[in-house]
Amino acid sequence: MRLILTPHAPRTEGAQRFLKTGPKRLFIDGEWLDTAETFPSHDPATGAELAQIARATQADADEAVAAAQAALTRPDWAGMLPAARGALLWKVADLIEAHADELAELESLDQGKTFATARFGEMNGAIAQFRYYAGFATKLHGQTIAPSIGYAPPGKQVMAYTRREPIGVVAAITPWNSPLLMAAMKLAPALCAGCTIVLKPAEETSLTAIRLVELMAEAGLPAGVVNLLTGYGHEVGAALSAHPGVAKVAFTGSTEVGRLLLDAARGNLKKLTLELGGKSPALVLDDADLSLAVPGVARGIFANSGQVCVAGSRVYAQRKIHDQLAEGLAKQAEGMRLGHGLDPESELGPLVHEAHAQRVAGFVAQARKAGAEVLAGGMTNGAFHAPTVIAGAAQDSPLLRDEIFGPVVSITPFDEIDEAIQMANDTDFGLAASVWTEGLSAAHRVSAAIRAGTVWVNCHSFFSPELPKGGLKESGWGVENGAQGLENYLETKTVCMVI
Ligand code: NAD
């Protein structure tokens, strides 16, 4: 493992100032509030404490939901012209852009990812989210309908129209792997639709959510429209997901917690979008351009140290190119330089914490014990886990069935394309897949046959706000992004009248 760990401090004044001031507080109804208890957030590379964060309780959840409910109908929000709402979203995007280096430094320190990943992948992604939905605020149209109702009083007629109305208070509960981007993917469409929000970031990585909410307040969002509750999932996350005042939970996280949210939603039949785990396959056919496939498949699994929901963690390689691909992936893995996320030389940072690195290592140990061959990597150091390539693991082994959420990929040979499709679909998950081929027919045929919310051809993990993103099977319910993603935050009301 090429690990060179030199601790780095943030260079932007904004990030330095943010880290100096503390403890971090809750944001409810336009006010920053202290809590009785706090919890620490750490730099996973060094273990150093970065900040103390407010630990929200059930009472805080009640207060934040009440503030969001009140804001929903207050004229400063409910009466805001759609164009003004769009302009506000655009302003949030401008503020993220102006503070993008600072936010990326905070993300890198808190989560471990490299500055480049945070800055150019995720901050740019968050900016794009707000700009995309800013444009939609003026395009939320209903329909006029001429219903075939024959029993109107003589001389009268029936007409109807639909209104698109905000669904209400949204609880946005987000994971630790791409914190600011995941928050933006919920905040932007929810605000575009006119909803109000209580944001609950993951306890491991709350810093950029706090800074984002500061910037949103600076943009001029009315009090109560966005509220922030930091704290633990089983405490404040559970309180929000069962809260009768919350109309919808927008959740990204594990399938396990997704199931808990289903139960919690029963009380008031909350609407749910669940963006959950994955075990995404990459199918590399004999005719693939390996000069694209080798680095592309490697990036598809190793980016953000494999802590990506759509990570291509199962590679199926057609027999003729299998050895060359395996060798290429192993070479890519061995060549990667691991280090502190803020070190400009680092290509991979640590995992989110040491316990997670140990969990990932457990899968590698289990595969080794079962006779699989580790072609590259396989070792850990603190929270760091080497990018790892494993051959010869069985299709029904935990390595190929469970979401590892680390930089570990299996490679399995196949002969016929149908065999690869069958293995790719042999999973409880259905989030994403990639197909690598120069053949037009194979590209379309395999894309259609794979049961996944997204299929990429000759690329992996390509995202944009226009592209709907959702999971099939146990990878979730509903989609985020695009026009379809906005539907999650809107309700249709039919107005039918005799005139
Ligand atoms: P997690 O499910 O442990 O936590 C996600 C969020 O849920 C956190 O904010 C957490 O505090 C909260 N939470 C935990 N217990 C809760 C409870 N009982 N009630 C309410 N909220 C609760 O997930 P994680 O470990 O933070 O993130 C990793 C997971 O997220 C992986 O499974 C990954 O695949 C998934 N993910 C999915 C997507 C996607 O778009 N499908 C994107 C990113 C991450």
Boltz pocket constraint, residues with backbone or C-beta under 6 A from the ligand:
constraints:
  - pocket:
      binder: B
      contacts: [[A, 173], [A, 174], [A, 175], [A, 176], [A, 177], [A, 178], [A, 200], [A, 201], [A, 202], [A, 203], [A, 231], [A, 232], [A, 233], [A, 234], [A, 236], [A, 237], [A, 238], [A, 239], [A, 241], [A, 252], [A, 253], [A, 254], [A, 255], [A, 256], [A, 257], [A, 258], [A, 260], [A, 274], [A, 275], [A, 276], [A, 277], [A, 278], [A, 308], [A, 309], [A, 310], [A, 403], [A, 405], [A, 431], [A, 471], [A, 475], [A, 476]]
      max_distance: 6.0
